[in-house]
Amino acid sequence: MSTHVLQSLQRLTSSPDYHGPQIYFSMSDGQQNTLHRPLADAVTAWFPENKQSDVSQIWHAFEHEEHANTFSAFLDRLSDTVSARNTSGFREQVAAWLEKLSASAELRQQSFAVAADATESCEDRVALTWNNLRKTLLVHQASEGLFDNDTGALLSLGREMFRLEILEDIARDKVRTLHFVDEIEVYLAFQTMLAEKLQLSTAVKE
């Protein structure tokens, strides 16, 4: 269960009016004793065998960058999501994204920081982090001038960022009306269900 749900249960069972069974919770994030495999190994696993040697050599240089360990763990969790297992072209999409990260220290730093928040094994958190990483890529590309000669694409990106912010606010308001529901789960569900209707290119579609 997520930390949000655990905290809600703990508050409920600690109430003076609660007369049910006592439940003891561990709020540890479970990461203290986790061993992450080397970053280069986690990255090369997304590439075809004939490219793995070159990719490994490039990514070895980033092993000691901030959040490299959690980024490695994120990639391994991402490979075990429904999208990775069932979506055609997903692995190629991730590999192409990783190539962009290797070519830009700024984008890599931003992406490592975003992935650092995905410290739980919950698949919803991993999937939402992947959506956020794709958003980070688009914003970085816009800042680098990729859309300077394409006003339509730039306007579409601006509309998508605005819609994602509104969805996040709606999800947060919805969670306040529910019990034992994870905000991440609700926000991801909104993104997924409305991806096509709202033209959300960064959201995994149903």
N, CA and C atoms as a LAMMPS dump frame, in Angstrom:
ITEM: TIMESTEP
0
ITEM: NUMBER OF ATOMS
618
ITEM: BOX BOUNDS ff ff ff
-5.0000000000000000e+02 5.0000000000000000e+02
-5.0000000000000000e+02 5.0000000000000000e+02
-5.0000000000000000e+02 5.0000000000000000e+02
ITEM: ATOMS id mol type element x y z
1 1 1 N 0.837 -1.191 0
2 1 2 C 0 0 0
3 1 3 C 0.875 1.244 0
4 2 1 N 0.322 2.331 -0.544
5 2 2 C 1.1 3.566 -0.588
6 2 3 C 1.167 4.189 0.798
7 3 1 N 2.108 5.109 0.962
8 3 2 C 2.257 5.809 2.232
9 3 3 C 0.982 6.569 2.586
10 4 1 N 0.331 7.152 1.575
11 4 2 C -0.902 7.912 1.805
12 4 3 C -1.974 7.023 2.426
13 5 1 N -2.181 5.841 1.875
14 5 2 C -3.204 4.922 2.374
15 5 3 C -2.832 4.417 3.769
16 6 1 N -1.565 4.072 3.971
17 6 2 C -1.118 3.605 5.282
18 6 3 C -1.344 4.663 6.36
19 7 1 N -1.056 5.899 6.033
20 7 2 C -1.254 6.971 7.005
21 7 3 C -2.733 7.154 7.335
22 8 1 N -3.597 7.014 6.328
23 8 2 C -5.038 7.132 6.56
24 8 3 C -5.531 6.015 7.465
25 9 1 N -5.083 4.792 7.222
26 9 2 C -5.466 3.665 8.063
27 9 3 C -4.956 3.839 9.485
28 10 1 N -3.749 4.334 9.6
29 10 2 C -3.168 4.529 10.926
30 10 3 C -3.95 5.554 11.718
31 11 1 N -4.364 6.652 11.061
32 11 2 C -5.152 7.673 11.75
33 11 3 C -6.496 7.105 12.201
34 12 1 N -7.132 6.307 11.332
35 12 2 C -8.437 5.735 11.652
36 12 3 C -8.352 4.792 12.849
37 13 1 N -7.388 3.873 12.834
38 13 2 C -7.291 2.872 13.904
39 13 3 C -6.743 3.452 15.201
40 14 1 N -6.192 4.664 15.146
41 14 2 C -5.675 5.317 16.347
42 14 3 C -6.719 6.231 16.985
43 15 1 N -7.866 6.376 16.328
44 15 2 C -8.916 7.249 16.845
45 15 3 C -9.494 6.692 18.141
46 16 1 N -9.845 7.552 19.112
47 16 2 C -10.446 7.086 20.383
48 16 3 C -11.761 6.343 20.172
49 17 1 N -12.454 6.65 19.046
50 17 2 C -13.746 6.011 18.769
51 17 3 C -13.602 4.679 18.043
52 18 1 N -12.386 4.285 17.701
53 18 2 C -12.18 3.033 16.967
54 18 3 C -12.159 1.861 17.93
55 19 1 N -12.97 0.797 17.639
56 19 2 C -13.063 -0.372 18.506
57 19 3 C -12.761 -1.676 17.771
58 20 1 N -12.191 -1.584 16.587
59 20 2 C -11.874 -2.785 15.809
60 20 3 C -10.53 -3.362 16.195
61 21 1 N -10.045 -4.309 15.42
62 21 2 C -8.743 -4.935 15.718
63 21 3 C -7.608 -3.941 15.58
64 22 1 N -6.569 -4.135 16.392
65 22 2 C -5.393 -3.276 16.316
66 22 3 C -4.493 -3.739 15.18
67 23 1 N -4.053 -2.79 14.384
68 23 2 C -3.195 -3.086 13.237
69 23 3 C -1.909 -2.304 13.406
70 24 1 N -0.789 -2.983 13.23
71 24 2 C 0.512 -2.323 13.383
72 24 3 C 1.13 -2.123 12.008
73 25 1 N 1.609 -0.913 11.787
74 25 2 C 2.097 -0.526 10.471
75 25 3 C 3.598 -0.268 10.499
76 26 1 N 4.244 -0.643 9.414
77 26 2 C 5.627 -0.247 9.198
78 26 3 C 5.643 0.808 8.114
79 27 1 N 6.158 1.999 8.425
80 27 2 C 6.184 3.094 7.458
81 27 3 C 7.517 3.173 6.742
82 28 1 N 8.336 2.151 6.886
83 28 2 C 9.628 2.12 6.192
84 28 3 C 9.398 2.089 4.7
85 29 1 N 10.251 2.791 3.952
86 29 2 C 10.097 2.791 2.501
87 29 3 C 10.7 1.566 1.855
88 30 1 N 11.341 0.726 2.657
89 30 2 C 11.858 -0.532 2.124
90 30 3 C 13.082 -0.396 1.268
91 31 1 N 13.694 0.803 1.241
92 31 2 C 14.805 1.032 0.329
93 31 3 C 16.176 0.877 0.984
94 32 1 N 16.197 0.83 2.333
95 32 2 C 17.488 0.892 3.013
96 32 3 C 18.419 -0.233 2.597
97 33 1 N 17.884 -1.451 2.437
98 33 2 C 18.729 -2.597 2.159
99 33 3 C 18.645 -3.064 0.705
100 34 1 N 18.042 -2.218 -0.137
101 34 2 C 17.875 -2.601 -1.527
102 34 3 C 19.164 -2.365 -2.303
103 35 1 N 19.599 -3.361 -3.039
104 35 2 C 20.781 -3.23 -3.869
105 35 3 C 20.337 -3.012 -5.308
106 36 1 N 20.792 -1.921 -5.894
107 36 2 C 20.449 -1.619 -7.273
108 36 3 C 21.573 -2.096 -8.184
109 37 1 N 21.215 -2.648 -9.32
110 37 2 C 22.283 -3.046 -10.235
111 37 3 C 22.87 -1.807 -10.89
112 38 1 N 24.064 -1.906 -11.433
113 38 2 C 24.716 -0.739 -12.038
114 38 3 C 23.824 -0.061 -13.064
115 39 1 N 23.902 1.256 -13.121
116 39 2 C 23.08 2.038 -14.032
117 39 3 C 23.228 1.565 -15.471
118 40 1 N 24.459 1.335 -15.904
119 40 2 C 24.689 0.924 -17.29
120 40 3 C 23.969 -0.379 -17.624
121 41 1 N 23.901 -1.294 -16.667
122 41 2 C 23.219 -2.573 -16.9
123 41 3 C 21.718 -2.363 -17.062
124 42 1 N 21.145 -1.486 -16.22
125 42 2 C 19.708 -1.216 -16.301
126 42 3 C 19.351 -0.533 -17.617
127 43 1 N 20.234 0.328 -18.1
128 43 2 C 19.981 1.041 -19.351
129 43 3 C 20.123 0.119 -20.558
130 44 1 N 21.211 -0.642 -20.611
131 44 2 C 21.463 -1.475 -21.793
132 44 3 C 20.394 -2.545 -21.986
133 45 1 N 19.7 -2.902 -20.912
134 45 2 C 18.647 -3.919 -21.023
135 45 3 C 17.517 -3.489 -21.953
136 46 1 N 17.405 -2.183 -22.214
137 46 2 C 16.359 -1.668 -23.097
138 46 3 C 16.776 -1.681 -24.566
139 47 1 N 18.024 -2 -24.838
140 47 2 C 18.541 -1.915 -26.204
141 47 3 C 18.753 -3.302 -26.803
142 48 1 N 18.711 -3.396 -28.128
143 48 2 C 19.015 -4.679 -28.78
144 48 3 C 20.463 -5.07 -28.526
145 49 1 N 20.738 -6.333 -28.604
146 49 2 C 22.05 -6.857 -28.223
147 49 3 C 23.192 -6.217 -29.001
148 50 1 N 22.967 -5.903 -30.272
149 50 2 C 24.05 -5.358 -31.087
150 50 3 C 24.439 -3.929 -30.716
151 51 1 N 23.633 -3.283 -29.857
152 51 2 C 23.948 -1.922 -29.416
153 51 3 C 24.402 -1.854 -27.963
154 52 1 N 24.264 -2.939 -27.245
155 52 2 C 24.456 -2.895 -25.8
156 52 3 C 25.875 -2.537 -25.374
157 53 1 N 26.869 -2.989 -26.107
158 53 2 C 28.254 -2.697 -25.728
159 53 3 C 28.535 -1.201 -25.779
160 54 1 N 28.14 -0.547 -26.871
161 54 2 C 28.368 0.892 -27.013
162 54 3 C 27.559 1.686 -25.984
163 55 1 N 26.314 1.277 -25.768
164 55 2 C 25.459 1.968 -24.803
165 55 3 C 26.031 1.841 -23.396
166 56 1 N 26.506 0.658 -23.052
167 56 2 C 27.081 0.427 -21.73
168 56 3 C 28.291 1.318 -21.492
169 57 1 N 29.124 1.456 -22.479
170 57 2 C 30.325 2.285 -22.345
171 57 3 C 29.952 3.749 -22.09
172 58 1 N 28.924 4.224 -22.778
173 58 2 C 28.482 5.615 -22.606
174 58 3 C 27.919 5.831 -21.205
175 59 1 N 27.062 4.908 -20.754
176 59 2 C 26.357 5.111 -19.484
177 59 3 C 27.213 4.818 -18.261
178 60 1 N 28.309 4.11 -18.434
179 60 2 C 29.228 3.906 -17.311
180 60 3 C 29.725 5.24 -16.77
181 61 1 N 29.825 6.225 -17.627
182 61 2 C 30.338 7.534 -17.219
183 61 3 C 29.366 8.278 -16.307
184 62 1 N 28.12 7.82 -16.258
185 62 2 C 27.102 8.525 -15.462
186 62 3 C 26.77 7.816 -14.146
187 63 1 N 27.502 6.766 -13.831
188 63 2 C 27.19 5.922 -12.672
189 63 3 C 27.146 6.704 -11.357
190 64 1 N 27.963 7.749 -11.243
191 64 2 C 28.081 8.454 -9.964
192 64 3 C 27.335 9.783 -9.96
193 65 1 N 26.523 10.013 -10.952
194 65 2 C 25.727 11.229 -10.958
195 65 3 C 24.61 11.123 -9.913
196 66 1 N 24.141 12.26 -9.446
197 66 2 C 23.108 12.277 -8.408
198 66 3 C 21.849 11.552 -8.876
199 67 1 N 21.298 10.697 -8.018
200 67 2 C 20.079 9.909 -8.27
201 67 3 C 20.279 8.793 -9.295
202 68 1 N 21.533 8.468 -9.619
203 68 2 C 21.779 7.403 -10.604
204 68 3 C 21.23 6.06 -10.118
205 69 1 N 21.375 5.78 -8.826
206 69 2 C 20.896 4.5 -8.291
207 69 3 C 19.383 4.374 -8.38
208 70 1 N 18.672 5.437 -7.996
209 70 2 C 17.219 5.365 -8.05
210 70 3 C 16.723 5.36 -9.493
211 71 1 N 17.467 5.991 -10.394
212 71 2 C 17.098 5.942 -11.805
213 71 3 C 17.247 4.518 -12.345
214 72 1 N 18.3 3.846 -11.927
215 72 2 C 18.498 2.438 -12.31
216 72 3 C 17.341 1.581 -11.824
217 73 1 N 16.942 1.79 -10.561
218 73 2 C 15.826 1.024 -9.995
219 73 3 C 14.525 1.343 -10.728
220 74 1 N 14.334 2.611 -11.096
221 74 2 C 13.134 2.995 -11.836
222 74 3 C 13.057 2.273 -13.18
223 75 1 N 14.173 2.203 -13.897
224 75 2 C 14.179 1.533 -15.193
225 75 3 C 13.804 0.061 -15.061
226 76 1 N 14.296 -0.581 -14.005
227 76 2 C 13.954 -1.988 -13.79
228 76 3 C 12.472 -2.152 -13.472
229 77 1 N 11.916 -1.233 -12.668
230 77 2 C 10.484 -1.309 -12.352
231 77 3 C 9.64 -1.008 -13.599
232 78 1 N 10.118 -0.069 -14.414
233 78 2 C 9.394 0.276 -15.639
234 78 3 C 9.306 -0.923 -16.572
235 79 1 N 10.359 -1.728 -16.606
236 79 2 C 10.366 -2.902 -17.493
237 79 3 C 9.368 -3.964 -17.071
238 80 1 N 8.846 -3.843 -15.855
239 80 2 C 7.893 -4.829 -15.346
240 80 3 C 6.463 -4.306 -15.337
241 81 1 N 6.22 -3.162 -15.988
242 81 2 C 4.87 -2.614 -16.044
243 81 3 C 4.088 -3.252 -17.184
244 82 1 N 2.782 -3.062 -17.156
245 82 2 C 1.907 -3.593 -18.203
246 82 3 C 2.296 -3.024 -19.565
247 83 1 N 2.614 -1.738 -19.595
248 83 2 C 2.994 -1.1 -20.861
249 83 3 C 4.231 -1.751 -21.464
250 84 1 N 5.237 -2.012 -20.625
251 84 2 C 6.473 -2.623 -21.111
252 84 3 C 6.228 -4.037 -21.627
253 85 1 N 5.322 -4.754 -20.976
254 85 2 C 5.063 -6.142 -21.359
255 85 3 C 4.147 -6.261 -22.573
256 86 1 N 3.209 -5.302 -22.708
257 86 2 C 2.146 -5.51 -23.691
258 86 3 C 2.059 -4.467 -24.805
259 87 1 N 2.693 -3.315 -24.643
260 87 2 C 2.548 -2.251 -25.631
261 87 3 C 3.607 -2.365 -26.719
262 88 1 N 3.145 -2.491 -27.952
263 88 2 C 4.063 -2.61 -29.083
264 88 3 C 4.892 -1.336 -29.234
265 89 1 N 6.195 -1.493 -29.379
266 89 2 C 7.084 -0.359 -29.592
267 89 3 C 7.487 0.37 -28.327
268 90 1 N 7.026 -0.099 -27.163
269 90 2 C 7.335 0.607 -25.92
270 90 3 C 8.828 0.579 -25.613
271 91 1 N 9.455 -0.57 -25.768
272 91 2 C 10.879 -0.686 -25.461
273 91 3 C 11.712 0.211 -26.387
274 92 1 N 11.318 0.276 -27.641
275 92 2 C 12.026 1.141 -28.591
276 92 3 C 11.85 2.613 -28.204
277 93 1 N 10.667 2.95 -27.713
278 93 2 C 10.409 4.324 -27.277
279 93 3 C 11.293 4.694 -26.095
280 94 1 N 11.419 3.78 -25.141
281 94 2 C 12.269 4.042 -23.978
282 94 3 C 13.732 4.144 -24.398
283 95 1 N 14.168 3.269 -25.293
284 95 2 C 15.56 3.287 -25.757
285 95 3 C 15.88 4.613 -26.453
286 96 1 N 14.962 5.098 -27.282
287 96 2 C 15.179 6.369 -27.975
288 96 3 C 15.259 7.521 -26.976
289 97 1 N 14.424 7.463 -25.936
290 97 2 C 14.45 8.478 -24.883
291 97 3 C 15.773 8.439 -24.119
292 98 1 N 16.265 7.236 -23.829
293 98 2 C 17.538 7.094 -23.114
294 98 3 C 18.701 7.641 -23.943
295 99 1 N 18.637 7.5 -25.241
296 99 2 C 19.679 8.067 -26.104
297 99 3 C 19.7 9.591 -25.994
298 100 1 N 18.507 10.195 -25.907
299 100 2 C 18.435 11.651 -25.738
300 100 3 C 19.036 12.062 -24.397
301 101 1 N 18.801 11.268 -23.362
302 101 2 C 19.363 11.577 -22.041
303 101 3 C 20.884 11.501 -22.06
304 102 1 N 21.413 10.532 -22.767
305 102 2 C 22.875 10.377 -22.802
306 102 3 C 23.548 11.533 -23.525
307 103 1 N 22.791 12.211 -24.386
308 103 2 C 23.367 13.302 -25.169
309 103 3 C 23.213 14.668 -24.51
310 104 1 N 22.447 14.743 -23.42
311 104 2 C 22.201 16.03 -22.774
312 104 3 C 22.342 15.9 -21.266
313 105 1 N 23.368 16.521 -20.706
314 105 2 C 23.578 16.465 -19.257
315 105 3 C 22.436 17.139 -18.51
316 106 1 N 21.914 18.237 -19.064
317 106 2 C 20.819 18.956 -18.405
318 106 3 C 19.556 18.104 -18.354
319 107 1 N 19.187 17.502 -19.484
320 107 2 C 17.998 16.653 -19.535
321 107 3 C 18.175 15.435 -18.642
322 108 1 N 19.369 14.874 -18.635
323 108 2 C 19.641 13.701 -17.794
324 108 3 C 19.494 14.059 -16.315
325 109 1 N 20.029 15.194 -15.913
326 109 2 C 19.926 15.638 -14.523
327 109 3 C 18.46 15.829 -14.129
328 110 1 N 17.69 16.475 -14.997
329 110 2 C 16.27 16.699 -14.72
330 110 3 C 15.518 15.373 -14.617
331 111 1 N 15.812 14.457 -15.515
332 111 2 C 15.117 13.178 -15.544
333 111 3 C 15.479 12.312 -14.346
334 112 1 N 16.746 12.316 -13.959
335 112 2 C 17.164 11.572 -12.768
336 112 3 C 16.401 12.084 -11.542
337 113 1 N 16.233 13.404 -11.452
338 113 2 C 15.543 13.997 -10.305
339 113 3 C 14.069 13.606 -10.296
340 114 1 N 13.433 13.598 -11.462
341 114 2 C 12.019 13.203 -11.551
342 114 3 C 11.846 11.744 -11.142
343 115 1 N 12.731 10.894 -11.631
344 115 2 C 12.64 9.458 -11.322
345 115 3 C 12.935 9.165 -9.866
346 116 1 N 13.643 10.051 -9.199
347 116 2 C 13.985 9.833 -7.785
348 116 3 C 12.742 9.787 -6.916
349 117 1 N 11.643 10.373 -7.387
350 117 2 C 10.395 10.354 -6.625
351 117 3 C 9.697 9.002 -6.71
352 118 1 N 10.074 8.176 -7.673
353 118 2 C 9.42 6.868 -7.849
354 118 3 C 10.136 5.832 -6.993
355 119 1 N 10.101 6.037 -5.671
356 119 2 C 10.841 5.147 -4.776
357 119 3 C 10.002 3.979 -4.297
358 120 1 N 8.715 3.955 -4.645
359 120 2 C 7.859 2.851 -4.239
360 120 3 C 7.71 1.877 -5.405
361 121 1 N 7.413 0.625 -5.085
362 121 2 C 7.274 -0.39 -6.128
363 121 3 C 5.9 -0.361 -6.787
364 122 1 N 4.996 0.494 -6.282
365 122 2 C 3.649 0.609 -6.83
366 122 3 C 3.71 0.905 -8.326
367 123 1 N 3.021 0.09 -9.13
368 123 2 C 3.097 0.254 -10.578
369 123 3 C 2.493 1.581 -11.02
370 124 1 N 1.455 2.062 -10.324
371 124 2 C 0.861 3.346 -10.685
372 124 3 C 1.883 4.47 -10.566
373 125 1 N 2.677 4.442 -9.509
374 125 2 C 3.692 5.486 -9.333
375 125 3 C 4.734 5.415 -10.446
376 126 1 N 5.136 4.205 -10.811
377 126 2 C 6.122 4.045 -11.879
378 126 3 C 5.556 4.549 -13.205
379 127 1 N 4.302 4.184 -13.497
380 127 2 C 3.666 4.61 -14.746
381 127 3 C 3.507 6.122 -14.796
382 128 1 N 3.107 6.731 -13.677
383 128 2 C 2.947 8.179 -13.65
384 128 3 C 4.297 8.875 -13.794
385 129 1 N 5.329 8.312 -13.192
386 129 2 C 6.666 8.883 -13.339
387 129 3 C 7.115 8.841 -14.795
388 130 1 N 6.805 7.744 -15.492
389 130 2 C 7.14 7.656 -16.914
390 130 3 C 6.435 8.762 -17.691
391 131 1 N 5.159 9.011 -17.39
392 131 2 C 4.445 10.11 -18.044
393 131 3 C 5.141 11.437 -17.759
394 132 1 N 5.55 11.643 -16.503
395 132 2 C 6.209 12.894 -16.13
396 132 3 C 7.568 13.052 -16.809
397 133 1 N 8.247 11.944 -17.02
398 133 2 C 9.541 11.996 -17.706
399 133 3 C 9.369 12.374 -19.172
400 134 1 N 8.317 11.893 -19.776
401 134 2 C 8.038 12.28 -21.168
402 134 3 C 7.685 13.763 -21.233
403 135 1 N 6.979 14.242 -20.23
404 135 2 C 6.664 15.668 -20.156
405 135 3 C 7.951 16.485 -19.988
406 136 1 N 8.854 15.998 -19.137
407 136 2 C 10.138 16.678 -18.93
408 136 3 C 10.919 16.794 -20.234
409 137 1 N 10.891 15.727 -21.031
410 137 2 C 11.577 15.737 -22.324
411 137 3 C 11.007 16.813 -23.239
412 138 1 N 9.672 16.896 -23.333
413 138 2 C 9.052 17.879 -24.216
414 138 3 C 9.36 19.308 -23.779
415 139 1 N 9.302 19.555 -22.477
416 139 2 C 9.61 20.895 -21.972
417 139 3 C 11.066 21.245 -22.257
418 140 1 N 11.967 20.273 -22.07
419 140 2 C 13.385 20.504 -22.37
420 140 3 C 13.572 20.815 -23.854
421 141 1 N 12.912 20.063 -24.718
422 141 2 C 13.038 20.299 -26.158
423 141 3 C 12.529 21.68 -26.534
424 142 1 N 11.448 22.112 -25.879
425 142 2 C 10.913 23.448 -26.15
426 142 3 C 11.911 24.516 -25.721
427 143 1 N 12.543 24.32 -24.564
428 143 2 C 13.521 25.298 -24.068
429 143 3 C 14.764 25.352 -24.941
430 144 1 N 15.032 24.239 -25.646
431 144 2 C 16.186 24.185 -26.543
432 144 3 C 15.856 24.732 -27.936
433 145 1 N 14.614 25.164 -28.129
434 145 2 C 14.228 25.778 -29.403
435 145 3 C 13.721 24.819 -30.458
436 146 1 N 13.405 23.576 -30.077
437 146 2 C 12.97 22.59 -31.053
438 146 3 C 11.69 23.014 -31.77
439 147 1 N 10.829 23.762 -31.068
440 147 2 C 9.546 24.14 -31.649
441 147 3 C 9.508 25.593 -32.126
442 148 1 N 10.672 26.224 -32.208
443 148 2 C 10.712 27.647 -32.59
444 148 3 C 10.102 27.898 -33.959
445 149 1 N 10.228 26.946 -34.856
446 149 2 C 9.697 27.12 -36.21
447 149 3 C 8.396 26.351 -36.42
448 150 1 N 7.809 25.918 -35.318
449 150 2 C 6.552 25.165 -35.401
450 150 3 C 5.618 25.679 -34.31
451 151 1 N 4.963 26.806 -34.617
452 151 2 C 4.089 27.44 -33.628
453 151 3 C 2.952 26.519 -33.204
454 152 1 N 2.434 25.734 -34.158
455 152 2 C 1.331 24.824 -33.849
456 152 3 C 1.719 23.795 -32.795
457 153 1 N 2.911 23.211 -32.958
458 153 2 C 3.383 22.207 -32.008
459 153 3 C 3.631 22.826 -30.634
460 154 1 N 4.153 24.067 -30.637
461 154 2 C 4.421 24.752 -29.369
462 154 3 C 3.118 25.057 -28.632
463 155 1 N 2.097 25.498 -29.38
464 155 2 C 0.797 25.771 -28.771
465 155 3 C 0.17 24.486 -28.231
466 156 1 N 0.321 23.385 -28.97
467 156 2 C -0.207 22.098 -28.507
468 156 3 C 0.458 21.661 -27.21
469 157 1 N 1.775 21.875 -27.13
470 157 2 C 2.508 21.534 -25.914
471 157 3 C 2.018 22.373 -24.74
472 158 1 N 1.82 23.669 -24.979
473 158 2 C 1.327 24.55 -23.92
474 158 3 C -0.047 24.129 -23.435
475 159 1 N -0.929 23.757 -24.37
476 159 2 C -2.263 23.298 -23.983
477 159 3 C -2.184 22.012 -23.177
478 160 1 N -1.295 21.094 -23.577
479 160 2 C -1.169 19.831 -22.854
480 160 3 C -0.666 20.053 -21.433
481 161 1 N 0.327 20.909 -21.251
482 161 2 C 0.839 21.174 -19.911
483 161 3 C -0.258 21.777 -19.024
484 162 1 N -1.07 22.673 -19.616
485 162 2 C -2.162 23.28 -18.864
486 162 3 C -3.203 22.238 -18.479
487 163 1 N -3.56 21.353 -19.404
488 163 2 C -4.56 20.324 -19.121
489 163 3 C -4.073 19.354 -18.048
490 164 1 N -2.792 19.027 -18.069
491 164 2 C -2.237 18.128 -17.051
492 164 3 C -2.291 18.767 -15.67
493 165 1 N -2.03 20.07 -15.6
494 165 2 C -2.112 20.756 -14.309
495 165 3 C -3.547 20.758 -13.786
496 166 1 N -4.517 20.988 -14.68
497 166 2 C -5.924 20.984 -14.281
498 166 3 C -6.34 19.599 -13.807
499 167 1 N -5.906 18.555 -14.521
500 167 2 C -6.232 17.187 -14.12
501 167 3 C -5.669 16.873 -12.736
502 168 1 N -4.468 17.353 -12.471
503 168 2 C -3.866 17.11 -11.159
504 168 3 C -4.688 17.769 -10.058
505 169 1 N -5.154 18.99 -10.317
506 169 2 C -5.992 19.688 -9.334
507 169 3 C -7.312 18.945 -9.122
508 170 1 N -7.916 18.472 -10.211
509 170 2 C -9.186 17.742 -10.111
510 170 3 C -8.989 16.452 -9.318
511 171 1 N -7.891 15.733 -9.609
512 171 2 C -7.601 14.482 -8.899
513 171 3 C -7.418 14.741 -7.414
514 172 1 N -6.722 15.824 -7.076
515 172 2 C -6.487 16.144 -5.669
516 172 3 C -7.811 16.442 -4.955
517 173 1 N -8.719 17.178 -5.631
518 173 2 C -10.022 17.47 -5.051
519 173 3 C -10.854 16.192 -4.903
520 174 1 N -10.754 15.302 -5.895
521 174 2 C -11.512 14.051 -5.852
522 174 3 C -11.063 13.183 -4.681
523 175 1 N -9.759 13.12 -4.449
524 175 2 C -9.212 12.283 -3.374
525 175 3 C -9.738 12.742 -2.015
526 176 1 N -9.946 14.049 -1.854
527 176 2 C -10.429 14.574 -0.57
528 176 3 C -11.827 14.053 -0.24
529 177 1 N -12.583 13.623 -1.249
530 177 2 C -13.951 13.14 -1.023
531 177 3 C -14.003 11.635 -0.826
532 178 1 N -12.85 10.947 -0.949
533 178 2 C -12.818 9.492 -0.872
534 178 3 C -11.991 9.033 0.321
535 179 1 N -12.178 7.775 0.709
536 179 2 C -11.402 7.193 1.796
537 179 3 C -10.441 6.141 1.247
538 180 1 N -9.216 6.158 1.735
539 180 2 C -8.232 5.136 1.423
540 180 3 C -7.961 5.035 -0.088
541 181 1 N -7.935 6.162 -0.745
542 181 2 C -7.637 6.184 -2.177
543 181 3 C -6.36 6.98 -2.387
544 182 1 N -5.467 6.448 -3.181
545 182 2 C -4.184 7.084 -3.434
546 182 3 C -4.348 8.154 -4.51
547 183 1 N -3.859 9.359 -4.222
548 183 2 C -3.951 10.448 -5.192
549 183 3 C -3.278 10.081 -6.508
550 184 1 N -2.158 9.365 -6.437
551 184 2 C -1.44 8.967 -7.65
552 184 3 C -2.311 8.079 -8.521
553 185 1 N -3.01 7.14 -7.886
554 185 2 C -3.882 6.228 -8.626
555 185 3 C -4.983 6.996 -9.356
556 186 1 N -5.589 7.972 -8.679
557 186 2 C -6.667 8.758 -9.281
558 186 3 C -6.136 9.612 -10.427
559 187 1 N -5.01 10.295 -10.2
560 187 2 C -4.437 11.167 -11.227
561 187 3 C -4.048 10.366 -12.468
562 188 1 N -3.431 9.21 -12.265
563 188 2 C -3.045 8.376 -13.398
564 188 3 C -4.278 7.89 -14.151
565 189 1 N -5.327 7.527 -13.418
566 189 2 C -6.561 7.066 -14.065
567 189 3 C -7.163 8.164 -14.928
568 190 1 N -7.16 9.396 -14.431
569 190 2 C -7.673 10.517 -15.221
570 190 3 C -6.848 10.7 -16.493
571 191 1 N -5.536 10.667 -16.351
572 191 2 C -4.655 10.821 -17.516
573 191 3 C -4.924 9.738 -18.559
574 192 1 N -5.02 8.501 -18.08
575 192 2 C -5.18 7.363 -18.995
576 192 3 C -6.526 7.414 -19.705
577 193 1 N -7.589 7.66 -18.969
578 193 2 C -8.925 7.656 -19.551
579 193 3 C -9.153 8.827 -20.514
580 194 1 N -8.49 9.954 -20.224
581 194 2 C -8.732 11.158 -21.026
582 194 3 C -7.598 11.462 -21.997
583 195 1 N -6.631 10.556 -22.106
584 195 2 C -5.451 10.807 -22.942
585 195 3 C -5.834 11.136 -24.382
586 196 1 N -6.727 10.335 -24.951
587 196 2 C -7.097 10.555 -26.36
588 196 3 C -7.979 11.784 -26.515
589 197 1 N -8.968 11.925 -25.66
590 197 2 C -9.905 13.043 -25.76
591 197 3 C -9.219 14.385 -25.572
592 198 1 N -8.261 14.448 -24.642
593 198 2 C -7.558 15.698 -24.349
594 198 3 C -6.237 15.825 -25.104
595 199 1 N -5.939 14.851 -25.951
596 199 2 C -4.716 14.853 -26.757
597 199 3 C -3.476 14.986 -25.858
598 200 1 N -3.375 14.067 -24.9
599 200 2 C -2.24 14.053 -23.978
600 200 3 C -1.175 13.105 -24.512
601 201 1 N -0.206 13.652 -25.192
602 201 2 C 0.821 12.817 -25.83
603 201 3 C 1.733 12.143 -24.82
604 202 1 N 1.817 12.696 -23.605
605 202 2 C 2.721 12.134 -22.601
606 202 3 C 2.055 11.057 -21.743
607 203 1 N 0.763 10.842 -21.912
608 203 2 C 0.044 9.867 -21.091
609 203 3 C -0.102 8.547 -21.843
610 204 1 N 0.062 7.444 -21.109
611 204 2 C -0.17 6.127 -21.689
612 204 3 C -1.663 5.961 -21.9
613 205 1 N -2.059 5.609 -23.105
614 205 2 C -3.479 5.493 -23.43
615 205 3 C -3.989 4.11 -23.085
616 206 1 N -5.324 4.03 -22.875
617 206 2 C -5.945 2.756 -22.544
618 206 3 C -5.873 1.812 -23.739
